[in-house]
Amino acid sequence: MSEKVILLVEDDDIIAKVAEWRLKNLGYKVCGRAVTGAEAMEQVVKNKPDLVLMDINIKGDIDGIETAKMIKKGFNIPVIYVTSHSDGPTLERARDTKPDGFIVKPFDDNDLRVAIGLALK
């Protein structure tokens, strides 16, 4: 089985470094990191990841939910939301994009392993 490639969309440096470290320890390749929706779209075109881990609140003009919509529609790449925002309205907006998973921060290796494993099946 080939190494799965993941794009990380996270604007918090510490969380991004921890997530990248955890992903590598779980056997995944992180092809890049984006902090805005526009950067995420550029990375998707450039790197063609197998999966995107998407924070909902990111920098820039569009949030993670709108970015995920574009990625799923234009590229049919699975998206897992990784966020600390689990309030009703946010969950409803996220659910409408038919995400492939949802992880609430703070998360651990097992949260990543299970969510990614399910999304890539």
Buried (B, 14 or more C-beta within 10 A) or exposed (E): EEEBBBBBBBBBEEBBEBBBEBBEEBEBBBBBBBBBBBBBBEBBEEBEBBBBBBBBBBEBEBBBBBBBBBBBEEBEBBBBBBBBBEEEEBBEBBEEBEBBBBBEBEBEEEBBBEBBEEBBE
